[in-house]
Amino acid sequence: MFFQLNKWATSKHISIGKPDGIASKAIAHGSLSWLIRSAVQLRIAKFHYGAETDAVYDSHDRAMSGRRRFHNILGETRVRYIWKSIVSKVLTSGIDMI
């Protein structure tokens, strides 16, 4: 396995070090342990994700005032082109979002 990994890394101009001796097992176990324990616990969205849709008209919703209304087949009064968010952008302070 090391030979194949080293062959791939060499083709990408990446150097790989292989610990030898008594510490080799501890290093491998420590690496895996760090990887498992530092798994992603929170994702922060940089953008809003969603789609335009229509929604039931609400006369108290300021976002719907002045919009053209229509009646669907069920007789509901609805408004077109309302943004329906699936994932909202997180506004953070103190976290650099690049």
C-alpha positions as CSV (number, residue, x, y, z in Angstrom):
1,M,0.0,0.0,0.0
2,F,2.8,2.4,0.9
3,F,4.4,1.7,-2.5
4,Q,1.2,2.6,-4.4
5,L,0.6,5.7,-2.3
6,N,4.2,6.8,-2.8
7,K,4.0,6.2,-6.5
8,W,0.8,8.4,-6.7
9,A,2.3,11.1,-4.5
10,T,5.5,11.2,-6.6
11,S,3.5,11.8,-9.8
12,K,1.8,14.8,-8.1
13,H,5.2,16.1,-6.7
14,I,4.2,15.4,-3.1
15,S,6.7,13.9,-0.7
16,I,5.5,11.3,1.8
17,G,7.3,10.4,5.0
18,K,7.0,7.0,6.6
19,P,7.7,6.6,10.3
20,D,9.8,3.6,11.1
21,G,10.5,1.8,14.3
22,I,8.6,1.7,17.6
23,A,6.7,4.9,17.0
24,S,5.1,4.0,13.7
25,K,2.0,2.4,15.1
26,A,1.4,5.2,17.6
27,I,1.7,7.8,14.8
28,A,-0.8,6.0,12.6
29,H,-3.3,5.5,15.5
30,G,-2.8,9.2,16.6
31,S,-3.5,10.4,13.0
32,L,-6.7,8.4,12.7
33,S,-7.8,9.4,16.1
34,W,-7.3,13.1,15.3
35,L,-9.2,12.7,12.0
36,I,-12.2,10.9,13.6
37,R,-12.4,13.3,16.6
38,S,-12.1,16.5,14.5
39,A,-14.9,15.6,12.1
40,V,-17.2,18.4,11.0
41,Q,-19.8,19.2,13.7
42,L,-21.2,22.4,12.2
43,R,-21.5,23.7,8.7
44,I,-21.9,27.4,8.0
45,A,-23.6,28.3,4.7
46,K,-22.0,31.2,2.8
47,F,-25.1,31.7,0.7
48,H,-28.8,31.3,0.9
49,Y,-30.0,28.2,-1.0
50,G,-33.6,27.9,-2.1
51,A,-36.0,28.5,-4.9
52,E,-38.8,30.9,-6.0
53,T,-42.2,29.5,-5.4
54,D,-45.7,30.8,-4.7
55,A,-47.2,31.1,-1.2
56,V,-50.6,31.5,0.4
57,Y,-51.4,35.3,0.5
58,D,-51.0,36.8,4.0
59,S,-52.3,40.4,4.2
60,H,-50.2,41.0,7.3
61,D,-46.9,40.0,5.6
62,R,-45.2,43.2,4.3
63,A,-43.3,41.1,1.7
64,M,-46.6,40.3,0.0
65,S,-48.1,43.7,0.0
66,G,-48.5,45.2,-3.5
67,R,-47.9,41.9,-5.2
68,R,-50.3,40.5,-7.8
69,R,-52.5,37.8,-6.3
70,F,-54.1,34.8,-8.0
71,H,-56.5,31.9,-7.1
72,N,-55.3,28.4,-7.5
73,I,-57.4,25.4,-8.3
74,L,-58.2,24.9,-4.6
75,G,-59.5,28.4,-4.4
76,E,-56.6,29.7,-2.3
77,T,-55.4,33.2,-2.8
78,R,-51.7,33.0,-3.5
79,V,-48.7,35.2,-4.5
80,R,-46.0,34.2,-7.0
81,Y,-42.2,34.7,-6.8
82,I,-41.8,34.2,-3.1
83,W,-38.3,33.0,-2.0
84,K,-38.5,29.7,-0.1
85,S,-35.2,29.2,1.7
86,I,-33.8,25.7,2.1
87,V,-30.6,26.7,3.8
88,S,-30.1,30.2,5.2
89,K,-26.8,32.1,5.2
90,V,-25.5,32.4,8.7
91,L,-24.5,35.9,9.6
92,T,-21.6,35.7,11.9
93,S,-19.5,38.1,13.8
94,G,-15.8,37.3,14.4
95,I,-15.7,34.4,11.9
96,D,-13.9,35.1,8.7
97,M,-16.0,33.7,5.9
98,I,-13.8,33.4,2.8
